[in-house]
Amino acid sequence: MPYHGGTIEGSDDATAPHDHQRDVPDLEKSRMPYYVGIISNSNDFWRVRFPDVPGCVRGAPTAEEAVIAATRALSDVMEFRRSGGVAIPLKSSLSAVLASGEVGEGEHTVLIPLLLDSGHTLRANVTFDSGLLEAIDAEASRRGVTRSAFLASAARDKIIEGGSVPLGLGCSPPQASLKRSSRSDPVR
């Protein structure tokens, strides 16, 4: 399956259904790959790890921050692998991760989007309110970037902040261990 200039190892035609899509119907039409992350809390510190990407682990004081950090880490690790000529590992299905016994007591699963730039720029015609466009241009100018760079950065941040899919599947009731977050609604 070609993905933004790279190939995901072991994958096939982009039109074929993928295991994670059968597990999570909302992602059926998504061309963005999602990797299974395993989230846990220990001593009020949340950690996300990826069974398919050994060594890619991130943590933070809240579940939300840990998921955001893990999303950025997954992209960084995969970009590093790709730039070094190392294949991007095949993502496991949620069913396979759950069946493997990889999810331990008190751990839960979350699907994390893989965001990789392709290095190929496309022109897009978008429409904004004129006041919003003025604000975008002013902020882009203040930061010393182009309008396009500013919008791409804002879009990437928005996807990272809201792109994970919490599944609450694990070995104990999700509400029991997710309540330890300092926020009232830790993973949504």
N, C-alpha and C positions, 0 to 999 in steps of 0.2 A: 504494500500500500504506500504509494508516494505520499510524503507529508512534508510540505514546505522545504523542498530541496534536499531532504534526507529520506532514508528508507528505514522503516521500523523492521528490525530483524525478524524473519519468520512470518511476516504478515503477507496477505494476499491482496487480491483486487479490492479497490476502495468501495466497490458496489456490493461486495459480499457482506452478509451480516457478521458481526463480531460478537464474541462471547459476552463482553461487558454490556453490549447493547441488548442482549436477551435478558440480562439480569436487571437492567434499569431501562424500562421502556422510554422514558423521557429523552434518552440520549440516542435513540434509533437514527435520527437524521443528522446527528452531530458528526462532523468530519474531524473534530478535534479529539485526539486520543486522551483517554482518562486512565490513570494508573491507580491501582488500589493502594491506599495508604492505611496504615494501622495506627490509630491514635490511642494514647493512654495517658493517665495522670498519675504522677508520683510526687508526693510532698508538695502539692499545689503547683507543679510544673508539668505542662502538657508537652508531649513528644509525639511526632509523627515519623514513621519509618515506612520504607517501601520494600516489600519482599522481592520485587523484581529488580531493584537497584541497590544492591548491597552497599552500605556505607553512606547512603543518602538519608540522613536523619536530621530533623530540625525540631527545636523546641522553643517554648515561650511560656510566659506566665498564664495566658488564657488559651482556651481551645481555639478561638478565632485567630489569634495571633500565630499560634503554632501552625494552623492550616495555611495561612498566608505565607509564612516563612517556608513551609514545606513546598508550596507551589513554586516559589522563586527558586528554591534549592533544586527541585526536580528539573526545572528549565536550565539552570546553570550547569548541572551535572551532565545533562543530555547534550547541551551545546558544546561543552568541553569534550565529551566523547566524540561527537560528530566532527568537530574541528580537528581532532587527532586521528581521524580515519577509523575510529572504533564504532562498530554498529550499535545502534540504539536497541536496547533489549526489548524483546517481545513482551507486551503487557499480558499479565494473567487475567483470566476472568475472575469476577468476584466469587463465583461458585468454586473455582479451583483454589483460590486463596483460603476460603472457608473450609473446604474439604481437606486442605493440607495440614490443618492443625496449627497453622502459623498465627492465628488469632488466639491469644491467651486470655485467661481469666481477667476481667476488668478492662479488656481492650475492645475497641470498636473499629469499624471500617468507615472509610470516607474515600470517595473517588476524587482524584486531583487531576485537573487539566494540565496537559503538557503544552506549553506555549513556546514555539520555536519560530524565530524569524527565518524566512526563506532566502533573504538577500535579493529578492526580486520585487521591485516596486511596481504597483499598479495604480493607475489614476482612478479616482472614485469621485463621482458627482454627488455631493451631499447638500442638504438644505438646512439652514439655521435661521432663527430669528435674528434680525440685524443687530439688536442689542447684545445678544449672546455672542454673535460673531465678533463684535467690537471688543467685548470682554476677553474672548479667546485670543484675539490678536494682541491686545494690550499685555496679557499675561505671558504670551509667547515671546513678545518683544522684551519684557522685563527679564525673562529667563535666558534670553539670547538664543532662542531656537526658532525654527520656522513654524508656521501654523500647522503644517502636516506633522512635523516632529512632535509638537505639543499634543495634537489630537491622538496620534499613535500612542504616545506615552500615557495619556489619560485613559484611553481605551484598554491598554494593557493592564494598568493598575485596577481598573474597574473589573476586568475579567478575573484577575488574581484575587481581588477582595471578595468576589461573589461566585467564583467559578467552581468551587468544590461541591460535591454532592454527598451530604452526610447520609449514611445508611443505617446507623444504629445497630448494626449486626455484629454480634460478638458473643462472648460466653456468659455475660451477665446482663440484666436488664439495663438498657442505655441510660434511663433516668437516674438509676442509682449512682453510677460513677460519673456521669456528666454533670451532676449537681455541684461537684467540687469546684467548678469554675467560679471566678469572682464575678462573672456576669450572670444575669438571671436566665439567659437563653444561649448556652454556650455554642452549640453547633446547629446551624439551620441551613 
